[in-house]
Amino acid sequence: MNTQPKFVRPSGPSTRDHTRGWIYRELGVEPFIQCAGVRTIYGASNPSDEVIAAMTAAAEAFVDMDELAEAVGQRMAELTGTEWGVITAGTAAALALATAACIAGNNPELMLRLPDTSGLRNKVLIPSDQRFAYEQAIRLAGAEIVGIATTEELAEALDGTVAMLCLLGRMDAASALPLSSLLPFARAHSIPILVDAAGLSPENPDRWIKNGADLVVYAGGKYIRAPQSTAIVLGNERLCKAIWWNGAPHQAFGRSMKVGKEEVLGALVALDRWINFQSAKDERERWLPRLKRVDAYLSSLPGVKTELLSWAGSVTAIRLKVSWDTGAISLNAEDLRLALLQQRPRILIHDFWSTPTSIILDPVNLSDDEADIVGRTLAHALRNPESIAQPTADLRAEVDVSGSWRLEIQFLHGSATHHVSIQQNGVTIRGLHHTGSSSGGVSGVVHGRHIHFEAAHERVPIWLFYGFDGELAEDGSISGTVRLGGTANEHLGPVFKGQFGSADWRATIVNTTPDGSPEVRRQSQQPGGGSNEHSER
């Protein structure tokens, strides 16, 4: 019987190789070796030793949070050559609070109205080629987002109702409306410019503020290894202070976006470390050697090609692309990704930057030992693809589900009625899916009596995805589970496509036979693989 209390770190020789991640295993959650960069869904990055030490020290005493914000804001200004700085509860919170600051300032009557912005300057302009997935954070403060594609559209939109201009830093260089083109209009109308530079690198002097932006937001918990739930806002002193007053600990719009004293100090030290500490510079210099360690196991394999990639001006890290020739290696990248998560130790790779015959590896969260494990494991999989490949299922369709269907979806709370029209050709189905407010194309397959199809609703800035799996019952209905998600076009992959959980669904056919019963057609297999259709009541 194990009498050791929960959440006490194991010790002793027998546990030495298993102590990393032990606290997650106590809960039955198995950690993984992280090759997918700094995505929030996977914990982004771990705080540096300096950050952990600062947070531990901050937890030993109490301070007035307003006094702390004043001191930290001044120190951030010194570190970055800007007027001021503020720490927020993540980048999305920074977007919401910056919007609130630009709409309400620190006018108490306006602050307590938010998100009711009727009669106020409440529009936020975003270049159409810079629309991004986190705009909902801006709308939280009551803003209306307006896309602009040209300077003519920008000039027309500046009608006295605009509170802020927002840019996506990593898209600025390729945009039709970069910061330099917006700046004269913004200055002429006294409209602040906010730059979302979440995955980019802060520096001294800060290039965005130096080039005319009023505010810039950096993710704390990505590359700079601050507490994962923090963001760093730099820029105009008055706007930075308005951000602080609109947020916790104050009883205003952003009270729910609380940041603790430990996080504030941790983020400040992380910013200082990233810009000034040798340990951070040494850390960045180890990224390339780690990728080369992985590459050494793979580059000489028959049918395999490796390539170092750099996202100059986009993200901070370099990455390794591994691709293979299907003539030599019969392996699908998504099957590989799922198999790596099932083994021990688990290995996580990107999903949305993969193709069927290539993967991309990120070095930021790898240790040298983990890089060797990744290289050896991938080499084994590429030499032995049969160990990864999924067994071939019976691809025949026993039923034809062509027609118009009424879908009843039961969410975790609430329900909705959707409709889908399907055309089936052999095992393949195509069609159109309708919700209460949008429509999307349908693609999928029928295997036996099992139906799987995905509905993709193209929207700006996030597409909606519904992944339906179900079984045809004898009464002609279909029931099963639907995965719910949404993703920007640049991040199309199975993880974001299912990021909103799942729901139950049941479908009944709308088109009926003359006696009013559902019409369900079975596929009757014929010698030679052909099929004939016939109606079955």
C-alpha positions in Angstrom: 0.0 0.0 0.0 1.4 3.4 -1.0 1.2 5.7 2.0 3.2 8.5 0.4 1.0 11.7 0.3 0.0 13.1 -3.0 2.1 15.8 -4.6 5.3 15.0 -2.8 8.2 14.6 -5.2 9.5 11.0 -5.5 13.1 10.4 -4.5 15.7 7.6 -4.7 17.5 5.9 -7.6 14.5 4.0 -8.9 12.6 7.2 -9.6 15.4 9.4 -10.9 14.5 8.9 -14.6 10.8 9.6 -14.0 10.7 12.6 -11.7 10.3 15.2 -14.5 6.6 15.7 -14.8 5.9 13.6 -11.7 3.2 15.9 -10.5 1.1 15.4 -13.6 1.5 11.7 -13.4 0.0 11.9 -9.9 -3.1 13.0 -11.6 -3.0 10.4 -14.3 -1.8 12.9 -17.0 1.3 11.8 -18.9 3.6 14.6 -20.0 5.3 14.7 -23.4 8.5 15.8 -25.1 7.5 19.1 -26.6 8.5 19.7 -30.3 5.5 21.9 -31.1 6.8 25.2 -30.1 5.2 27.6 -27.6 1.5 26.9 -28.2 -0.7 27.8 -25.2 -2.7 24.6 -25.4 0.5 22.6 -24.6 1.7 25.0 -21.8 3.7 27.3 -24.1 7.1 27.4 -22.3 8.4 26.7 -18.8 9.5 29.7 -16.7 13.3 30.1 -16.5 15.1 29.5 -13.3 15.5 33.2 -12.8 11.7 33.7 -13.2 10.9 30.9 -10.8 13.3 32.4 -8.2 11.7 35.9 -8.6 8.2 34.4 -8.2 9.2 32.5 -5.1 10.7 35.6 -3.6 7.5 37.6 -4.5 5.4 35.0 -2.7 7.3 35.7 0.6 5.7 39.2 1.2 2.8 41.5 0.4 2.7 44.8 -1.4 0.1 47.3 -2.6 -0.5 46.3 -6.2 -0.9 49.9 -7.5 2.5 50.8 -6.0 4.0 47.6 -7.6 2.5 48.5 -11.0 4.0 52.0 -10.8 7.5 50.7 -10.0 7.3 47.9 -12.6 6.0 50.2 -15.3 9.0 52.5 -14.8 11.4 49.6 -14.8 9.9 48.2 -18.0 10.4 51.6 -19.6 14.0 51.6 -18.7 14.5 48.1 -20.1 12.9 48.9 -23.5 13.4 52.6 -24.1 9.7 53.2 -24.0 7.6 55.5 -21.9 6.0 52.9 -19.7 4.9 49.2 -19.3 2.3 47.1 -17.7 1.9 43.3 -17.1 -1.4 41.8 -18.0 -3.0 38.3 -17.6 -1.9 37.1 -21.1 -2.0 38.6 -24.5 -5.7 38.3 -25.1 -6.3 40.2 -21.8 -3.9 42.9 -23.0 -5.9 43.3 -26.2 -9.2 43.6 -24.3 -7.7 46.1 -21.7 -5.9 48.1 -24.4 -9.2 48.5 -26.2 -10.9 49.5 -23.0 -8.2 52.1 -22.4 -8.6 53.5 -25.8 -12.4 53.7 -25.5 -12.8 54.8 -21.8 -9.4 56.0 -20.6 -9.8 56.1 -16.8 -13.2 58.0 -16.9 -15.1 56.1 -14.2 -18.5 56.6 -15.9 -17.3 55.1 -19.1 -15.2 52.4 -17.5 -18.2 51.0 -15.6 -20.4 51.1 -18.8 -18.1 48.7 -20.7 -18.8 46.7 -22.8 -21.7 49.0 -23.5 -20.1 51.5 -25.9 -23.2 53.0 -27.5 -22.5 56.6 -28.4 -18.8 56.3 -27.8 -15.8 56.0 -30.2 -15.9 52.2 -30.4 -14.6 51.0 -33.8 -11.2 49.3 -34.1 -9.7 49.2 -37.6 -7.6 46.2 -38.7 -6.0 45.8 -42.1 -7.9 43.0 -44.0 -4.7 41.0 -44.6 -3.8 41.1 -40.9 -7.1 39.7 -39.4 -6.3 37.2 -36.7 -7.8 34.6 -34.4 -7.9 36.6 -31.2 -10.1 39.5 -32.2 -12.8 38.4 -29.9 -10.7 39.8 -27.1 -11.1 43.2 -28.7 -14.8 42.8 -29.0 -15.0 41.9 -25.3 -14.6 45.6 -24.5 -17.5 46.5 -26.7 -15.6 47.4 -29.8 -16.8 46.9 -33.4 -14.0 45.6 -35.7 -13.8 47.0 -39.2 -11.5 45.5 -41.8 -9.8 47.9 -44.2 -7.9 46.9 -47.4 -6.7 50.2 -48.8 -5.7 53.7 -47.6 -8.9 54.9 -49.3 -11.0 52.6 -47.1 -9.0 53.8 -44.1 -9.6 57.5 -44.8 -13.3 56.8 -45.3 -13.5 54.9 -42.0 -12.0 57.7 -40.0 -15.4 59.4 -39.3 -15.0 60.2 -35.7 -16.1 56.7 -34.4 -12.7 55.0 -34.4 -11.1 54.3 -31.0 -8.0 52.3 -32.1 -6.0 50.9 -35.0 -4.7 47.3 -34.4 -1.9 45.6 -36.4 -0.5 42.1 -36.3 3.2 42.5 -36.0 4.3 39.3 -37.7 2.2 40.3 -40.8 3.4 43.9 -41.0 6.2 43.5 -43.5 4.0 41.7 -46.1 0.8 43.8 -45.5 -0.7 46.2 -48.0 -1.2 48.5 -45.0 1.9 48.3 -42.8 2.5 50.5 -39.8 4.3 53.1 -41.8 1.3 53.7 -44.1 -1.2 53.9 -41.2 0.8 56.3 -39.1 0.0 59.6 -40.9 -3.7 58.9 -40.7 -3.6 57.9 -37.1 -1.6 60.9 -36.0 -3.9 63.3 -38.0 -6.9 61.9 -36.1 -5.3 61.3 -32.7 -6.0 57.5 -32.9 -3.7 55.1 -31.0 -2.1 52.3 -32.8 -1.7 48.9 -31.0 0.6 46.2 -32.4 0.0 42.6 -31.4 3.5 41.2 -31.4 2.7 38.1 -29.2 5.3 35.7 -30.5 7.9 38.3 -31.4 11.0 39.5 -29.6 11.1 42.6 -27.3 14.3 44.6 -27.5 15.8 47.9 -26.5 14.8 50.2 -28.0 11.5 48.6 -28.9 11.2 48.8 -32.7 7.4 49.1 -32.8 7.3 52.1 -30.4 10.3 53.6 -32.1 8.5 53.3 -35.5 5.4 55.1 -34.2 3.1 52.6 -32.6 1.5 53.7 -29.3 1.2 50.3 -27.7 2.8 46.9 -28.4 1.9 43.6 -26.7 4.3 40.7 -26.3 3.4 37.2 -24.9 5.2 36.6 -21.7 4.9 32.8 -21.6 6.2 32.0 -25.0 9.9 32.5 -26.0 10.9 34.8 -23.2 9.8 32.3 -20.6 7.8 34.5 -18.2 4.9 33.0 -16.3 2.7 31.4 -19.1 -0.3 33.4 -18.2 1.3 36.8 -18.6 1.8 39.4 -21.3 4.0 42.5 -21.6 2.5 45.8 -22.8 4.9 48.7 -23.7 4.4 52.2 -25.0 2.5 55.4 -24.2 2.6 56.1 -20.5 -1.0 57.4 -20.3 -2.5 54.5 -22.2 -0.4 51.9 -20.2 -1.7 53.4 -17.0 -5.3 53.4 -18.3 -4.8 49.7 -19.1 -3.8 49.1 -15.5 -6.7 51.1 -14.0 -9.2 49.2 -16.2 -8.0 45.8 -15.0 -7.7 44.0 -11.7 -7.4 44.6 -8.8 -9.8 47.4 -9.6 -13.5 47.0 -9.8 -13.7 47.8 -13.5 -14.2 46.1 -16.8 -11.0 43.9 -16.5 -11.5 42.7 -13.0 -11.8 39.1 -14.3 -8.3 39.5 -15.9 -6.3 39.3 -12.7 -2.6 39.1 -12.5 -0.8 38.2 -9.3 2.2 39.9 -7.7 4.3 36.8 -8.4 3.4 36.9 -12.1 4.1 40.6 -12.3 7.6 40.1 -10.8 8.2 37.0 -12.9 7.3 38.7 -16.1 9.5 41.7 -15.3 12.5 39.5 -14.6 11.8 37.5 -17.8 11.8 40.7 -19.9 15.1 41.8 -18.3 16.6 38.4 -18.8 15.6 38.2 -22.5 17.1 41.5 -23.3 20.2 41.6 -21.0 21.1 38.2 -19.4 23.7 35.9 -20.9 21.7 32.9 -19.9 19.0 33.9 -22.3 21.4 34.5 -25.1 23.1 31.1 -24.5 19.6 29.5 -24.5 18.8 30.9 -27.9 22.2 29.8 -29.3 21.3 26.2 -28.3 18.3 26.0 -30.5 20.1 25.3 -33.8 22.5 22.7 -32.3 19.4 20.8 -30.9 17.8 20.7 -34.3 21.1 19.5 -35.8 21.1 16.7 -33.2 17.7 15.5 -34.5 18.8 16.0 -38.1 21.8 13.8 -37.6 19.5 10.8 -37.1 17.4 11.5 -40.2 19.2 13.2 -43.0 20.9 10.1 -44.3 17.8 7.9 -44.3 16.7 6.7 -47.8 13.7 8.8 -49.1 14.1 11.4 -46.3 14.9 15.1 -46.7 15.5 17.6 -44.0 15.6 21.4 -44.2 16.2 24.1 -41.7 13.5 26.8 -41.9 13.6 30.4 -40.6 10.5 32.6 -40.2 12.4 35.9 -40.5 10.2 38.8 -39.2 7.5 36.4 -38.2 8.4 34.3 -35.2 11.5 34.0 -33.1 12.7 30.4 -33.6 14.1 28.3 -36.4 12.6 25.0 -37.1 13.4 21.7 -38.9 11.3 20.3 -41.7 11.4 16.6 -42.2 9.8 15.2 -45.4 9.7 11.8 -47.0 9.0 10.2 -50.4 5.9 8.0 -50.2 7.4 5.8 -52.9 10.0 4.7 -50.3 8.2 5.4 -47.0 4.4 4.7 -46.8 3.6 6.9 -43.8 1.0 9.6 -43.1 2.1 12.5 -40.9 -1.1 12.6 -38.9 -0.8 8.8 -38.2 2.8 9.5 -37.1 1.7 12.4 -34.8 -0.9 10.3 -33.1 1.4 7.3 -32.7 4.1 9.4 -31.1 1.6 10.5 -28.5 0.7 6.9 -27.6 4.2 5.7 -27.0 6.4 6.3 -23.9 8.0 8.7 -23.7 5.3 10.7 -25.5 6.5 13.0 -28.2 4.4 16.0 -29.5 4.8 17.4 -33.0 3.0 20.2 -34.8 -0.3 19.3 -36.5 -1.2 22.3 -38.5 2.1 22.8 -40.2 2.3 19.2 -41.3 1.5 17.8 -44.7 0.7 14.2 -45.4 4.4 13.6 -46.0 6.2 16.2 -43.9 6.4 17.4 -40.3 8.0 20.4 -38.6 10.0 20.3 -35.4 10.5 23.2 -33.0 13.6 23.3 -30.7 12.6 25.8 -28.1 11.3 23.4 -25.4 13.7 20.6 -26.1 16.7 19.6 -24.0 19.7 18.0 -25.6 18.8 14.6 -24.3 15.2 15.0 -25.6 16.5 16.0 -29.0 18.4 12.7 -29.2 15.2 10.8 -28.2 13.2 12.6 -30.9 15.8 11.8 -33.5 16.1 8.1 -32.6 12.3 7.7 -32.4 11.6 9.4 -35.8 14.4 7.5 -37.5 12.8 4.2 -36.2 9.4 5.2 -37.5 10.7 6.3 -40.9 12.7 3.0 -41.2 9.7 1.0 -40.1 6.6 2.8 -41.3 4.5 -0.4 -41.0 4.8 0.0 -37.2 2.9 3.3 -37.5 0.5 2.8 -40.4 -3.1 2.3 -39.5 -4.8 -1.0 -40.5 -6.8 -0.7 -43.6 -10.5 -0.7 -42.9 -13.3 -2.2 -45.0 -13.9 0.7 -47.3 -17.3 -0.5 -48.7 -20.4 1.6 -48.0 -23.4 -0.5 -47.0 -25.8 2.5 -47.1 -26.4 5.6 -49.2 -27.2 8.6 -47.1 -27.8 11.0 -50.0 -30.6 13.5 -49.2 -31.6 16.3 -46.9 -31.2 15.8 -43.2 -32.3 17.6 -40.0 -29.7 17.5 -37.3 -30.5 18.0 -33.6 -27.3 18.9 -31.7 -27.2 18.7 -27.9 -24.4 20.8 -26.5 -23.1 20.7 -23.0 -25.7 23.4 -22.3 -28.4 24.2 -24.8 -29.2 22.7 -28.2 -29.4 23.7 -31.9 -31.1 22.5 -35.1 -28.9 22.3 -38.2 -29.5 21.0 -41.7 -27.3 19.2 -44.1 -27.7 18.1 -47.7 -25.6 15.2 -48.8 -24.7 13.6 -52.1 -23.0 10.3 -52.0 -20.9 8.7 -54.7 -19.6 5.3 -53.6 -18.0 5.9 -50.2 -17.5 9.6 -50.7 -20.0 12.2 -49.6 -20.2 15.9 -50.4 -22.7 18.5 -49.5 -23.7 21.6 -47.6 -24.2 22.2 -43.9 -26.4 25.0 -42.6 -26.5 26.3 -39.0 -28.7 29.1 -37.9 -26.2 31.8 -39.1 -23.8 30.3 -41.6 -23.2 27.6 -44.2 -20.2 25.4 -45.0 -19.1 22.8 -47.4 -19.3 19.1 -46.4 -16.8 16.4 -47.3 -16.6 12.9 -45.8 -16.9 9.1 -46.2 -19.2 6.2 -45.5 -17.7 2.9 -44.4 -20.2 0.2 -43.7 -23.0 1.9 -41.8 -20.5 4.4 -40.3 -20.6 8.0 -41.5 -17.9 10.6 -41.0 -18.0 14.1 -42.5 -16.5 17.5 -41.8 -18.3 20.8 -42.3 -16.1 23.8 -42.9 -17.6 27.3 -42.5 -15.3 29.9 -43.9 -15.5 33.1 -41.8 -13.2 36.0 -40.8 -11.1 35.7 -38.8 -11.9 32.1 -37.6 -13.4 29.3 -39.7 -15.8 27.1 -37.9 -15.5 23.3 -38.1 -17.9 20.5 -37.2 -16.6 16.9 -37.4 -19.5 14.5 -37.4 -19.2 10.8 -36.7 -22.2 8.7 -36.6 -23.9 5.3 -37.3 -27.0 4.7 -39.3 -29.7 3.0 -37.3 -32.4 0.6 -38.5 -35.0 3.3 -38.1 -33.1 5.4 -40.7 -31.7 7.9 -38.2 -28.1 8.7 -37.7 -26.6 9.5 -34.3 -23.2 10.0 -32.9 -20.7 12.7 -31.7 -19.6 15.9 -33.4 -16.3 17.6 -32.7 -16.5 21.4 -32.4 -13.8 23.8 -33.3 -12.5 26.8 -35.1 -9.2 28.0 -36.5 -7.6 30.7 -38.6 -6.8 29.6 -42.1 -3.1 29.5 -41.4 -3.6 27.0 -38.5 -5.8 24.4 -40.1 -5.2 21.2 -38.2 -7.1 18.6 -36.1 -6.3 20.2 -32.8 -7.9 23.5 -33.3 -10.7 21.9 -35.3 -11.7 20.2 -32.1 -10.8 22.9 -29.6 -14.4 23.6 -28.4 -15.1 20.0 -27.3 -17.8 17.8 -28.6 -21.6 17.4 -28.6 -24.1 14.6 -29.3 -26.2 14.7 -32.5 -29.0 12.8 -34.2 -30.1 13.3 -37.8 -33.4 12.4 -39.4 -33.9 12.5 -43.2 -36.2 15.2 -44.6 -37.0 13.7 -48.0 -39.5 10.9 -47.6 -41.2 8.1 -49.6 -44.8 8.5 -50.7 -46.1 6.8 -47.5 -44.1 9.3 -45.4 -41.5 6.9 -44.1 -37.8 7.8 -44.3 -36.0 6.8 -47.4 -32.7 5.0 -46.8 -30.8 3.4 -49.6 -28.4 0.5 -49.1 -25.3 -0.2 -51.2 -25.6 -3.8 -52.5 -22.1 -5.1 -53.3 -21.9 -6.9 -56.6 -19.1 -9.2 -58.0 -16.2 -7.1 -59.2 -16.7 -4.4 -56.6 -19.7 -2.6 -58.2 -22.9 -1.6 -56.4 -26.6 -1.2 -57.2 -28.9 1.1 -55.3 -32.4 0.1 -54.1 -34.8 1.7 -51.6 -35.5 0.0 -48.3 -38.3 0.9 -46.1 
